[in-house]
Amino acid sequence: MSNNLLSGKRGIIFGALDDQSIAWKVAERCHEEGAKITLSNAPVALRFGKIQELGEKCNAEVIPADATSEEDLEHLINKSTEILGGKIDFVLHSIGMSLNVRKKRDYNNIKYDWMQKTFDISAISFHKVMQTLVKQDAISDWGSVLALTYIAAQRTFPDYNEMAESKALLESFARSFGYHLGATKKVRVNTISQSPTMTTAGSGIKGFQEFFDYADKMSPLGNAPAEDCANYCVFMFSDLSRMITMQNLYHDGGFSNMGMSPALLDL
Ligand SMILES: NC(=O)c1ccc[n+]([C@@H]2O[C@H](COP(=O)([O-])OP(=O)(O)OC[C@H]3O[C@@H](n4cnc5c(N)ncnc54)[C@H](O)[C@@H]3O)[C@@H](O)[C@H]2O)c1
């Protein structure tokens, strides 16, 4: 169902890999709501993922960019403004990757060059995207920039490993850039802290299924599905949310404010 909430808006969506990706659902919903978008992902993901399929469905050009490369980002943003016919109104950063997690190195045995790569891909890329938008004067006044994050930035979830620090850095960039972009362009910058979700990145975490079930029981509304996250993103890109900025917004079925749930005690 469409309410044309994004009619006339232009957006860039990073991070759709396959139809389980949160970014995939966000792209579909933005398209339904009348936005014109471009899609981007790392060149390797374009080879192995299914993003071209999504591009056809959403009538969106797919533009490769390694989000750690300033040169790739400059090209992507230039190309997007050209294809979409003007400045960008909204951006979704839905990017996360940790080599230490992927290679199953635990927190006491981190490889530091991998940790730096994790920070670069999962957090510093967010700064790079915003800085490139500013340098190219490519973001519209009253635009909206979002990144996806996880509550491990605030609380300890041991198997989330160095991604916890990545998310803390990502959220901090949202606050800092939220000031700068707000003061100069009235652009808002926020993070959405999403429930555990069955995706390629999510299920790469050790013990993810058990953890997913635990969070589902702990949350009075249950885990928030990716489709609902997409609806929340549409709202955050729409003019209905124009005064919300510099926030970390929990989209987690209530998990973040729970202490203990009887559902977990097998009563
Ligand atoms: N799945 C969960 O449980 C969960 C929960 C909270 C937050 N998140 C966050 O949501 C976001 C999206 O993840 P997802 O769960 O949809 O998984 P996903 O695996 O579908 O998406 C992660 C994306 O990051 C992309 N990526 C990796 N390295 C890149 C690079 N160098 N340049 C550009 N793109 C690159 C991947 O190709 C992939 O498309 C991530 O930031 C993740 O941390 C996920």
The ligand as a MOL file (V3000), in Angstrom:
LIG
                    3D

  0  0  0     0  0            999 V3000
M  V30 BEGIN CTAB
M  V30 COUNTS 44 48 0 0 0
M  V30 BEGIN ATOM
M  V30 1 N 20.7480 -8.4480 10.9400 0
M  V30 2 C 20.7280 -7.9850 12.1680 0
M  V30 3 O 20.4800 -8.7070 13.1440 0
M  V30 4 C 20.9750 -6.5190 12.4020 0
M  V30 5 C 20.5450 -5.9260 13.6100 0
M  V30 6 C 20.8140 -4.5650 13.8330 0
M  V30 7 C 21.5070 -3.8340 12.8650 0
M  V30 8 N 21.9130 -4.4490 11.7020 0 CHG=1
M  V30 9 C 22.6620 -3.6540 10.7300 0
M  V30 10 O 21.9160 -3.5340 9.5480 0
M  V30 11 C 22.8220 -3.2480 8.4700 0
M  V30 12 C 22.4880 -4.1330 7.2840 0
M  V30 13 O 22.7750 -5.4770 7.5650 0
M  V30 14 P 21.8230 -6.7000 7.1710 0
M  V30 15 O 21.4820 -7.3910 8.4460 0
M  V30 16 O 20.7460 -6.2600 6.2700 0 CHG=-1
M  V30 17 O 22.8210 -7.6880 6.4250 0
M  V30 18 P 23.3730 -7.7660 4.9060 0
M  V30 19 O 24.4960 -8.7400 4.9710 0
M  V30 20 O 22.2600 -8.0650 3.9880 0
M  V30 21 O 23.9140 -6.2710 4.6290 0
M  V30 22 C 25.2300 -5.8500 4.9100 0
M  V30 23 C 25.7150 -5.1600 3.6480 0
M  V30 24 O 26.9810 -4.4970 3.8340 0
M  V30 25 C 27.6000 -4.5300 2.5440 0
M  V30 26 N 29.0240 -4.1990 2.6010 0
M  V30 27 C 30.0080 -4.9020 3.2300 0
M  V30 28 N 31.2040 -4.3150 2.9920 0
M  V30 29 C 30.9620 -3.2350 2.1970 0
M  V30 30 C 31.7950 -2.2440 1.6050 0
M  V30 31 N 33.1270 -2.2260 1.7840 0
M  V30 32 N 31.2160 -1.2890 0.8490 0
M  V30 33 C 29.8760 -1.2610 0.6430 0
M  V30 34 N 29.0360 -2.1800 1.1900 0
M  V30 35 C 29.5800 -3.1630 1.9440 0
M  V30 36 C 27.3460 -5.9770 2.1220 0
M  V30 37 O 27.6440 -6.2290 0.7590 0
M  V30 38 C 25.8870 -6.1380 2.4810 0
M  V30 39 O 25.0460 -5.7540 1.4090 0
M  V30 40 C 24.2300 -3.4280 9.0320 0
M  V30 41 O 24.7570 -2.1740 9.4140 0
M  V30 42 C 23.9650 -4.2790 10.2630 0
M  V30 43 O 24.9860 -4.1610 11.2360 0
M  V30 44 C 21.6370 -5.7520 11.4520 0
M  V30 END ATOM
M  V30 BEGIN BOND
M  V30 1 1 1 2
M  V30 2 2 2 3
M  V30 3 1 2 4
M  V30 4 1 4 5
M  V30 5 2 4 44
M  V30 6 2 5 6
M  V30 7 1 6 7
M  V30 8 2 7 8
M  V30 9 1 8 9
M  V30 10 1 8 44
M  V30 11 1 9 10
M  V30 12 1 9 42
M  V30 13 1 10 11
M  V30 14 1 11 12
M  V30 15 1 11 40
M  V30 16 1 12 13
M  V30 17 1 13 14
M  V30 18 2 14 15
M  V30 19 1 14 16
M  V30 20 1 14 17
M  V30 21 1 17 18
M  V30 22 2 18 19
M  V30 23 1 18 20
M  V30 24 1 18 21
M  V30 25 1 21 22
M  V30 26 1 22 23
M  V30 27 1 23 24
M  V30 28 1 23 38
M  V30 29 1 24 25
M  V30 30 1 25 26
M  V30 31 1 25 36
M  V30 32 1 26 27
M  V30 33 1 26 35
M  V30 34 2 27 28
M  V30 35 1 28 29
M  V30 36 1 29 30
M  V30 37 2 29 35
M  V30 38 1 30 31
M  V30 39 2 30 32
M  V30 40 1 32 33
M  V30 41 2 33 34
M  V30 42 1 34 35
M  V30 43 1 36 37
M  V30 44 1 36 38
M  V30 45 1 38 39
M  V30 46 1 40 41
M  V30 47 1 40 42
M  V30 48 1 42 43
M  V30 END BOND
M  V30 END CTAB
M  END
